[in-house]
Amino acid sequence: FLLYSPMTRHSIAEIADGLAPALKRRGAIRDGYTYTTLNENIHEF
């Protein structure tokens, strides 16, 4: 099933506020950056 709702700033903020912490707990996104350059950080992940 595909669900659709109008994308507003409020709905995007709600999704991001709930999704990012859940992904961090599972280790799917990082908490910070290890290297000093963008190129190094992109290749690490």
Buried (B, 14 or more C-beta within 10 A) or exposed (E): EEEEEEEEEEEEEEEEEEEEEEEEEEEEEEEEEEEEEEEEBEEEE
